[in-house]
Amino acid sequence: MDPEETILETEAAMEKAFDFATHEFSSIRTGKASPALVENIDVEAYGSQMKLKQLALITTPEPRLIVIQPFDTSTIKDVERAIRESKVGITPICDGKLIRMPIPPLTEERRRDLAKTVKQMSEEAKVRVRSARRDGLDDIKKAGKDGGFTEDALEGFEKEIQKLTDTFVKKIEDATLVKEADIMKV
């Protein structure tokens, strides 16, 4: 395999790890309402697992309120059950056609717990980035043996992969700091 192609694949894998981390961060509540808190909850409806965003309109008419309006009112009990069983930690209020989810203010202890969760997610993302680095380096070493590249060329490719790793780890750390600041803001 061509080392340039390996570097591009490694960068794509690292980008996926970063995107996954930022998507996971959006599911952590910060005290204000956001559709991202509930849109990916799995709901058992019509005999299969579906994401909530496929079954309902999710809006935030007020800063501390999420309103869920199922497209088909016959699924409202399924949606309510899925929300109660999810890890969101917000009790839904059902009125027959809508589900309202008032977002309570976060306590200091809960904010610290959420910040720890964000750090864990950040570490998982960094592990994925490092795994992509390891795979890329292995491919380049294999290509060096097969393709007969010079030691200097191999070292240059390895440095380029390390530079990518450092860049993505920094991006993840920056996103973590932003999310933690958002969580800790009262």
C-alpha positions as a Markdown table, in Angstrom:
| # | Residue | x | y | z |
|---|---|---|---|---|
| 1 | Met | 0.0 | 0.0 | 0.0 |
| 2 | Asp | 1.2 | 3.5 | -0.8 |
| 3 | Pro | 2.3 | 5.4 | 2.3 |
| 4 | Glu | 0.5 | 8.6 | 1.2 |
| 5 | Glu | -2.7 | 6.6 | 0.9 |
| 6 | Thr | -2.1 | 5.1 | 4.4 |
| 7 | Ile | -1.6 | 8.6 | 5.8 |
| 8 | Leu | -4.9 | 9.7 | 4.3 |
| 9 | Glu | -6.7 | 6.7 | 5.7 |
| 10 | Thr | -5.2 | 7.3 | 9.1 |
| 11 | Glu | -6.3 | 10.9 | 9.0 |
| 12 | Ala | -9.8 | 9.8 | 8.1 |
| 13 | Ala | -9.9 | 7.4 | 11.0 |
| 14 | Met | -8.7 | 10.1 | 13.4 |
| 15 | Glu | -11.3 | 12.5 | 12.0 |
| 16 | Lys | -14.0 | 9.9 | 12.7 |
| 17 | Ala | -12.8 | 9.5 | 16.3 |
| 18 | Phe | -13.0 | 13.3 | 16.7 |
| 19 | Asp | -16.5 | 13.5 | 15.2 |
| 20 | Phe | -17.7 | 10.7 | 17.3 |
| 21 | Ala | -16.4 | 12.4 | 20.5 |
| 22 | Thr | -18.1 | 15.7 | 19.6 |
| 23 | His | -21.3 | 13.9 | 18.8 |
| 24 | Glu | -21.1 | 12.1 | 22.2 |
| 25 | Phe | -20.4 | 15.4 | 23.9 |
| 26 | Ser | -23.7 | 16.8 | 22.5 |
| 27 | Ser | -25.7 | 14.1 | 24.3 |
| 28 | Ile | -24.5 | 15.4 | 27.7 |
| 29 | Arg | -26.9 | 17.9 | 29.1 |
| 30 | Thr | -25.6 | 21.2 | 30.3 |
| 31 | Gly | -28.7 | 22.6 | 32.0 |
| 32 | Lys | -30.3 | 24.0 | 28.9 |
| 33 | Ala | -32.6 | 22.2 | 26.6 |
| 34 | Ser | -31.3 | 20.7 | 23.4 |
| 35 | Pro | -32.8 | 18.2 | 21.0 |
| 36 | Ala | -29.4 | 16.4 | 20.9 |
| 37 | Leu | -30.2 | 15.2 | 24.5 |
| 38 | Val | -32.9 | 12.8 | 23.3 |
| 39 | Glu | -32.8 | 12.5 | 19.5 |
| 40 | Asn | -30.7 | 9.3 | 19.5 |
| 41 | Ile | -32.7 | 7.4 | 22.2 |
| 42 | Asp | -33.7 | 4.0 | 20.8 |
| 43 | Val | -37.4 | 3.4 | 20.8 |
| 44 | Glu | -39.1 | 0.1 | 20.3 |
| 45 | Ala | -41.9 | 0.9 | 17.9 |
| 46 | Tyr | -43.6 | -0.9 | 15.0 |
| 47 | Gly | -41.8 | -4.1 | 16.0 |
| 48 | Ser | -38.3 | -2.7 | 15.6 |
| 49 | Gln | -35.7 | -0.3 | 17.2 |
| 50 | Met | -35.9 | 3.2 | 15.8 |
| 51 | Lys | -34.2 | 6.5 | 16.9 |
| 52 | Leu | -36.5 | 9.0 | 18.5 |
| 53 | Lys | -35.7 | 11.6 | 15.8 |
| 54 | Gln | -37.3 | 9.2 | 13.2 |
| 55 | Leu | -40.5 | 9.0 | 15.2 |
| 56 | Ala | -41.1 | 12.5 | 16.5 |
| 57 | Leu | -40.6 | 16.2 | 16.1 |
| 58 | Ile | -38.3 | 17.4 | 18.8 |
| 59 | Thr | -38.3 | 21.1 | 19.7 |
| 60 | Thr | -37.1 | 23.4 | 22.5 |
| 61 | Pro | -39.6 | 26.2 | 22.8 |
| 62 | Glu | -38.0 | 27.4 | 26.0 |
| 63 | Pro | -34.4 | 27.2 | 27.3 |
| 64 | Arg | -35.4 | 24.6 | 29.9 |
| 65 | Leu | -38.0 | 22.6 | 28.0 |
| 66 | Ile | -37.9 | 19.9 | 25.4 |
| 67 | Val | -41.2 | 19.1 | 23.6 |
| 68 | Ile | -41.5 | 15.8 | 21.7 |
| 69 | Gln | -44.4 | 15.4 | 19.3 |
| 70 | Pro | -44.7 | 11.9 | 17.8 |
| 71 | Phe | -45.7 | 11.8 | 14.2 |
| 72 | Asp | -48.0 | 9.0 | 15.0 |
| 73 | Thr | -49.8 | 9.4 | 18.4 |
| 74 | Ser | -50.1 | 5.6 | 18.8 |
| 75 | Thr | -46.3 | 5.5 | 19.5 |
| 76 | Ile | -46.5 | 8.0 | 22.4 |
| 77 | Lys | -46.4 | 5.3 | 25.1 |
| 78 | Asp | -43.4 | 3.6 | 23.4 |
| 79 | Val | -41.6 | 7.0 | 23.2 |
| 80 | Glu | -42.4 | 7.8 | 26.9 |
| 81 | Arg | -41.1 | 4.3 | 28.0 |
| 82 | Ala | -37.9 | 4.7 | 26.0 |
| 83 | Ile | -37.2 | 8.1 | 27.6 |
| 84 | Arg | -37.9 | 6.8 | 31.1 |
| 85 | Glu | -35.5 | 3.9 | 30.5 |
| 86 | Ser | -32.8 | 6.0 | 28.9 |
| 87 | Lys | -29.8 | 7.5 | 30.8 |
| 88 | Val | -31.0 | 11.0 | 30.3 |
| 89 | Gly | -32.3 | 11.4 | 33.8 |
| 90 | Ile | -35.3 | 13.6 | 33.0 |
| 91 | Thr | -38.8 | 12.5 | 33.7 |
| 92 | Pro | -41.2 | 13.0 | 30.7 |
| 93 | Ile | -44.7 | 14.4 | 31.2 |
| 94 | Cys | -47.2 | 13.0 | 28.7 |
| 95 | Asp | -50.5 | 14.8 | 27.9 |
| 96 | Gly | -51.8 | 12.4 | 25.2 |
| 97 | Lys | -50.3 | 14.1 | 22.1 |
| 98 | Leu | -47.1 | 15.7 | 23.4 |
| 99 | Ile | -44.4 | 14.8 | 25.7 |
| 100 | Arg | -42.9 | 17.6 | 27.7 |
| 101 | Met | -39.5 | 17.3 | 29.4 |
| 102 | Pro | -38.7 | 20.1 | 31.8 |
| 103 | Ile | -34.9 | 20.4 | 32.3 |
| 104 | Pro | -34.1 | 20.8 | 36.0 |
| 105 | Pro | -31.1 | 23.0 | 36.9 |
| 106 | Leu | -28.0 | 21.0 | 37.6 |
| 107 | Thr | -26.6 | 20.6 | 41.1 |
| 108 | Glu | -22.9 | 21.2 | 41.6 |
| 109 | Glu | -22.3 | 17.5 | 42.3 |
| 110 | Arg | -24.2 | 16.5 | 39.1 |
| 111 | Arg | -22.1 | 19.0 | 37.1 |
| 112 | Arg | -18.9 | 17.4 | 38.4 |
| 113 | Asp | -20.2 | 13.9 | 37.5 |
| 114 | Leu | -21.0 | 15.1 | 34.0 |
| 115 | Ala | -17.6 | 16.7 | 33.7 |
| 116 | Lys | -16.0 | 13.3 | 34.6 |
| 117 | Thr | -18.2 | 11.6 | 32.0 |
| 118 | Val | -16.9 | 14.1 | 29.4 |
| 119 | Lys | -13.3 | 13.3 | 30.4 |
| 120 | Gln | -14.0 | 9.6 | 30.0 |
| 121 | Met | -15.5 | 10.1 | 26.5 |
| 122 | Ser | -12.5 | 12.3 | 25.7 |
| 123 | Glu | -10.1 | 9.5 | 26.8 |
| 124 | Glu | -12.0 | 7.0 | 24.7 |
| 125 | Ala | -11.6 | 9.2 | 21.6 |
| 126 | Lys | -7.9 | 9.7 | 22.3 |
| 127 | Val | -7.5 | 5.9 | 22.5 |
| 128 | Arg | -9.2 | 5.6 | 19.1 |
| 129 | Val | -6.9 | 8.3 | 17.6 |
| 130 | Arg | -3.9 | 6.4 | 19.0 |
| 131 | Ser | -5.2 | 3.1 | 17.6 |
| 132 | Ala | -5.5 | 4.7 | 14.2 |
| 133 | Arg | -1.9 | 6.0 | 14.6 |
| 134 | Arg | -0.7 | 2.4 | 15.5 |
| 135 | Asp | -2.5 | 1.0 | 12.5 |
| 136 | Gly | -1.1 | 3.6 | 10.2 |
| 137 | Leu | 2.5 | 3.1 | 11.5 |
| 138 | Asp | 2.1 | -0.7 | 11.0 |
| 139 | Asp | 1.0 | -0.2 | 7.4 |
| 140 | Ile | 3.8 | 2.1 | 6.7 |
| 141 | Lys | 6.4 | -0.2 | 8.2 |
| 142 | Lys | 4.9 | -3.1 | 6.1 |
| 143 | Ala | 5.1 | -0.9 | 3.0 |
| 144 | Gly | 8.7 | 0.0 | 3.9 |
| 145 | Lys | 9.7 | -3.6 | 3.9 |
| 146 | Asp | 7.8 | -4.4 | 0.7 |
| 147 | Gly | 8.5 | -1.2 | -1.2 |
| 148 | Gly | 12.0 | -0.7 | -0.3 |
| 149 | Phe | 11.7 | 2.9 | 1.0 |
| 150 | Thr | 14.7 | 4.5 | 2.6 |
| 151 | Glu | 14.9 | 4.9 | 6.3 |
| 152 | Asp | 14.6 | 8.7 | 6.0 |
| 153 | Ala | 11.4 | 8.4 | 3.9 |
| 154 | Leu | 9.9 | 6.0 | 6.4 |
| 155 | Glu | 10.9 | 8.3 | 9.3 |
| 156 | Gly | 9.3 | 11.2 | 7.4 |
| 157 | Phe | 6.0 | 9.3 | 7.0 |
| 158 | Glu | 6.1 | 8.3 | 10.7 |
| 159 | Lys | 6.6 | 11.9 | 11.7 |
| 160 | Glu | 3.7 | 13.0 | 9.6 |
| 161 | Ile | 1.4 | 10.4 | 11.2 |
| 162 | Gln | 2.6 | 11.6 | 14.7 |
| 163 | Lys | 1.9 | 15.2 | 13.7 |
| 164 | Leu | -1.7 | 14.1 | 12.7 |
| 165 | Thr | -2.1 | 12.3 | 16.1 |
| 166 | Asp | -0.9 | 15.4 | 18.0 |
| 167 | Thr | -3.3 | 17.6 | 16.0 |
| 168 | Phe | -6.4 | 15.4 | 16.7 |
| 169 | Val | -5.5 | 14.8 | 20.3 |
| 170 | Lys | -5.3 | 18.6 | 20.7 |
| 171 | Lys | -8.7 | 19.1 | 19.0 |
| 172 | Ile | -10.3 | 16.5 | 21.3 |
| 173 | Glu | -8.7 | 18.2 | 24.4 |
| 174 | Asp | -10.0 | 21.6 | 23.2 |
| 175 | Ala | -13.5 | 20.3 | 22.6 |
| 176 | Thr | -13.4 | 18.7 | 26.1 |
| 177 | Leu | -12.4 | 21.9 | 27.7 |
| 178 | Val | -15.2 | 23.8 | 25.9 |
| 179 | Lys | -17.8 | 21.2 | 27.0 |
| 180 | Glu | -16.6 | 21.1 | 30.6 |
| 181 | Ala | -16.8 | 24.9 | 30.8 |
| 182 | Asp | -20.3 | 24.7 | 29.4 |
| 183 | Ile | -21.3 | 22.1 | 32.0 |
| 184 | Met | -19.8 | 24.0 | 34.9 |
| 185 | Lys | -21.4 | 27.3 | 33.9 |
| 186 | Val | -24.3 | 28.1 | 36.1 |
